[in-house]
Amino acid sequence: MNIIQVYENKKKYLDLLLLADEQEDMIDRYLDDGDMFVLDDNGVKAECVVVKLTVDEYELKNIAVEPDFQSKGYGKKLIDFLFEHYSGKTMYVGTGDCPTAIAFYSKCGFNESHRIENFFIDNYDHPMFEDGKQLIDMVYLKREW
């Protein structure tokens, strides 16, 4: 299993990026400025994009695992790698108010930080759903070292 940083042709992974953020123009807001990492285990299984907010703070903007390989530890491996790569920094992640996603990030060491009300309504051109629930607020979680 290898995790590699992608510097060019990031849109090559657009289909995978769209699993976590289903509106391409939202991905375009952070893709060029973000650090992209791909987890390869006999083929690409997962990817993520991290954006620098300040000298000591980063945000995980997108993390996605191929559907056939979800719940097999690939997402957790990628997050563990990020914590090593950005050691000593604060990492934020924003997600919908979805118990499954929040439980995953909590298991990875994140704690709820703050919320942005109506984020999904104000920023997406269609209603967003996860686990059958419409997403309205963005829930931010953070992990500090």
LOVO-247748 format. One record per residue (C-alpha): x, y, z; residue in three letters. Coordinates in pm, whole numbers, plus 50000, padded with zeros to 5 digits. Each point is the difference from the previous one (the first is absolute). Example, Ala and Ser with C-alpha at 12.3 -4.5 7.8 and 13.67 -1.06 7.14 Angstrom:
# residues 2
512304955050780ALA501375034449934SER
//
This chain:
# residues 145
500005000050000MET501395034049897ASN498795035250067ILE501305024549745ILE499605037449958GLN498505011149669VAL501345032849860TYR498575000249647GLU496864988649820ASN497974999350323LYS496784999849798LYS500974964749895LYS498454990050335TYR496825020449951LEU497654970150013ASP501404990450340LEU499955036350122LEU496335002449902LEU499134971750238LEU500805022950293ALA499035033449846ASP497474995349724GLU500175034549842GLN503015005849776GLU500135037850038ASP500334995350377MET502984976749942ILE501515025949765ASP500125024750292ARG502684979950181TYR501514974549763LEU502805020949849ASP501125014550335ASP499664967650193GLY502414971850068ASP498614968349843MET500914965550124PHE499014966849842VAL500064966450173LEU501014972649756ASP499564963550095ASP500054981249670ASN498095029349855GLY498705032650145VAL497774993050297LYS499745034650161ALA500975036449962GLU499955032150199CYS500655037249960VAL501355021950281VAL500155038149994VAL502285021950212LYS497985025550200LEU502795015750209THR503574990850089VAL498714975150260ASP496534990949870GLU498844978149713TYR496634988349875GLU499194966149855LEU497725011549718LYS499324966749833ASN500554963650085ILE498464971949802ALA500354962349978VAL498944979649698GLU496554985650082PRO501094963549974ASP502785006450252PHE498145020650261GLN500014987750361SER503284981649944LYS502265024950180GLY501245020049699TYR498505032950118GLY501474995550348LYS503434991449850LYS499915031849795LEU499065021450302ILE502734983650211ASP502475008949724PHE498795036250003LEU500535002650374PHE503614989049951GLU500525022149694HIS498605030950176TYR501364990950343SER499715027650257GLY497295018049805LYS496265003950058THR497834982049745MET496385009549931TYR497454980649800VAL496555011649896GLY497164975749945THR496254998649990GLY498064994650320ASP499984962549940CYS500514975750289PRO501994975549785THR502525026049884ALA500325016250343ILE500554965950162ALA502754991949747PHE501865032550063TYR499554996450377SER501554965349978LYS502935016349820CYS500575024350288GLY498005030449889PHE497735019550236ASN497205023749903GLU501235035749963SER497245021549849HIS497235001149741ARG499135021549703ILE496245003149978GLU498344993949662ASN503354992849831PHE498624973249768PHE496915020249912ILE501995031749931ASP502884984249804ASN498564971449794TYR497655002649704ASP497934969950109HIS498964983650328PRO502744977950143MET499184967550181PHE502044975550203GLU498584968750160ASP496555011449885GLY500205033150189LYS500195034149833GLN503205018150088LEU499535035750119ILE502775010650240ASP503714993249957MET501424984150313VAL503685007150057TYR502124976550206LEU503635004850093LYS502944980450126ARG502895016650179GLU503334985150098TRP
//
